[in-house]
Amino acid sequence: MDFYYLPGSAPCRAVQMTAAAVGVELNLKLTDLMKGEHMKPEFLKLNPQHCVPTLVDSGFALWESRAIMCYLVEKYGKPCNNDSLYPTDPQKRAIVNQRLYFDMGTLYQRFGDYYYPQIFEGAPANEANFAKIGEALAFLDTFLEGERFVAGGNGYSLADISLYATLTTFEVAGYDFSAYVNVLRWYKSMPELIPASDTNRSWAEAARPFFDKVKH
């Protein structure tokens, strides 16, 4: 499978860790957005939204990291690990989905709302947006109260992978989330459990220069 990616991107890293978890290899195709490689006609033909990550599996193109993650588990996951990664029980799966959507629409979104205007537009820091990140982390801290994994259960799920990739970007950005004790406990435990967590960490470092001049 061809995998169009950018190393610093948390969604791209989440897909990479999911592929490792289900035991499939990705043909890595580095896509430099700063050089406009995502706007080339051949890429637009695959993905008219011209975003990464994008996966192409035997001519089938898919984007949005969390959709890709679910696809990889449903098509390539082994029965022995499927039920943890993406449970078949409707209620357990619903919790995983809720946490994935929380990552996309709340935690990662609020991180971007604060940091990206400063990085890409030279905008001043917006303290109200900064406060909203803390509120989102407080929600995540509550989810983890008395739980080892963000969706509960006895094993890590796609929700853990996605949120772990996001929080790795928080760390690289210099955001201090140590006050959220459940989040910190969970975050420190993930590298021993999630495959390719070392690659996640090394890829995340590619984003560090973007955050160097951002107010924390």
N, C-alpha and C positions, 0 to 999 in steps of 0.2 A: 504494500500500500504506500502510495506517495503521501507524504505529510508535509504540507507547507506551513512553516512556523517561523517564529522569531524567539530567540532564547529568553529574552527578558520578560516575555509575556506569561503571566500566571495561567491563563487559559491554555496556552500551548503546553506548558509544563504539566498541567493536570492531565491532558491527553497522553502525554509521553509516559507518565506514571501509570495510567490506566492500561496502556498497551503492555507495559512491563508486567502488570499484575495478571493479565490474561495470557501472557506468553506469546505475543505477536510482535514481529519486527516491523518497524516503520522505515521507509525509505525517505530519509530526511532531506527536505528541500528548503534550505534557508531562503527566506523571502524578506529582503531589505525594504521596509516601507519608506525609509528616508530617501531611497533611490527610486522610489515609484515602481518597484517591481510588481506590486500588487495591482497596478493599473495597466499592465501589459495586456494586449488583446487575448493572448492565450490563457492568461489567468482569469480575466473577466468572463471568458467562455465557461470556465469551470465554476466560478463563483461571482455572480453579478454584484454581490455586496462588497466584493474585493477586500475581504478581511481574513485574518488568520486567527486561529488555526483553520485549515481546510484539509480534509482527508479525501483521497480518491482511491477507492477500492474497486478494481476491475471496471473502471469507467463510471462508477457511482460516486458522485461528489457530494460531500456533506460538510457544513460548517456550523458554528456555535459549539464551543467545547463540550458543554454538558450533553448535547445531543450526540456528539461523537462518542463520548464516554459510554453512554447507554448503549449505543449501537455496537461498540466493540465488545461489551460484556454479553449482550444478547446474541451476537453472532459467533463470537470466538471464545467466550468464557467457558470454563469447564464446570461440570455440575458440582464439583467439590468446593469451588470458590464462588460460584454464582450467587448463592443464597446470602452470602455476606455482602458481596459487592453491590448487588442490586436484587433484593429479595423478591421472590415470586409471590409471597403473601401480600395481598392488596394493601393492607394497612401499613405493614412494614415498608413496602415500596413507596407508599404515599409519604411517609416521614422522610425517607431518603430524598424524594422529589422535592418536598418542601424545603429541606435544607439546601439542596442544589439551587432552587429558585431564590432562597434567602441570600445565598452567596452572590448570585448574579444580580439580583434586583435591589439588594440592600447593602450588604457589606462591601463587596467589590465596587458597586456603583457609587457608594458614598466616598470610598477611597479615591476613586477617579474624579468625583466632583470636586474634591479638595485639591488634589495634587496636579491633575492634568492641565487645568487652565493656567497654573503657574509655570508648568514645564513647557507647554506647547504654545501658549498665547502671551506669556509674560505678565499674566494677571497678578494682582496682589493677593495675598492670603485672605481667605474668607473664613473668619473665625466661627461663623454659624455652621458652615459646612464641616469644619474641623470637629465641632461638638457633636455633629450627627454621626461621625465615625465612632466616637465613644459610646453613643447610644446603641449603635449596631453591635459593638463588641459586648456591651452589657447583655443584649439579647442572647448572643452566642454563649456568654458565660452562664446564663440561665439554662440554656439547652444542655449544657455539660454538667450541671449540678448533679452529683451522684452518678454520673455516667462516664464510661471510659471512651465512648465514641459519640460523635455528634448526633447520630440517629439512633443511639442506644444499641442494644444487641451485644453480641459477643465477638464481633469482628469488625474491622474497618470496612467502610462502604465507599461508594463513589463520592458521597458527601464529604467524608473525611479527606479524600484525595483532593477534591476541588478546593475546599476551605484551607487545607494545608498549603496548597500552592499560593493561594491569596495571602495567607499570613506570612509566608516566606517573603513575598514582596513587601509587606508591611515592615518586616525586619530589615530588609535591604534599604528601604526608604528611610529608616531611622525612627520609625514610629515605635514608641515605648508602650507595649500592651501588658507589661508585667503586673499592673494593678488588677488585672482580670485573672484571678488566680486559677480558675478552672480552665480558662483558655490557655494560659501559660503551661499548666500541667499537661494538658492534652497535646499542645504543640511540641513540647519536649519529648513526648512519647512516640510521636509519629515516625521519626526517621528509622527506628528499629523495626517498624512494621510494614511500611509502604515501600514496595520495590522501586528502585531508581530514585530514592529520595536524595542520594548524593548528586545525581545529575540535576535534579530539581534545584538544589542549592547552588551548584556551580553555574547553571544557566541563569539563575536569578541575578547573579552578580553582574551580568551584562547590563542590567538596568540601573545599576548604582550611579553612574555618571549623571543620569537624568535627575536624580534626587539631590545631588550634592548642593545645589543652590536653593533648594526649597525650604521654606520656613516650617519648622516642626513644632 
